Amino acid sequence: MDGVACPVVRRPGCAGCLGYTEAVLALAAVNVLGAVVFAGLYAASAAARVSPAAFLAGLLLGFAGTTAIWVRVEHRSLGLDPFRRVGRGAIGLLMVVIGLPAVVLMPLFWLESQLPLEAVPALHLGPVMALLLVALALVVAVNAVGAVVTIAIAAARRWRSSRAS
């Protein structure tokens, strides 16, 4: 990490620190995981008769878990300046917001163009697009809440260190 002390084990050049590309890809992977979890929760609640309380509990657990993973992954770049950390998070989110719809919808649209007209309704493009939109909106919310938690943790550390000195 260019001679900067590692925030994970407090020694320079540790293996636990992530480089720029690795950090962006790790945050993007967390975002993809969140999108899959949220889309899966919504699809399961639509396909099965899940009570609203069970769906809400699953959604809250999924949101809290994804946010905790996001904060943990982002915490590995603690030694960097705030602008680089924001840039990593933003690029990781943009990769998912742009890439996930392309990966999910492009094959469906291609398949739609290849199928006869009477088979197209079997693709259920509308529900897939709705699931994708909801999942991406929740991933954006996870990133926003994760950023607020990360800022709160940094402020608490700064306040504790100023009281100790």
Secondary structure, 3 states (H helix, E strand, C coil): CCCCECCCCCCECCCCCCCHHHHHHHHHHHHHHHHHHHHHHHHHHHHCCCCHHHHHHHHHHHHHHHHHHHHHHHHCCCCCCHHHHHHHHHHHHHHHHHHHHHHHHHHHHHHHHHCCHHHHHHHCHHHHHHHHHHHHHHHHHHHHHHHHHHHHHHHHHHHHHHHHC
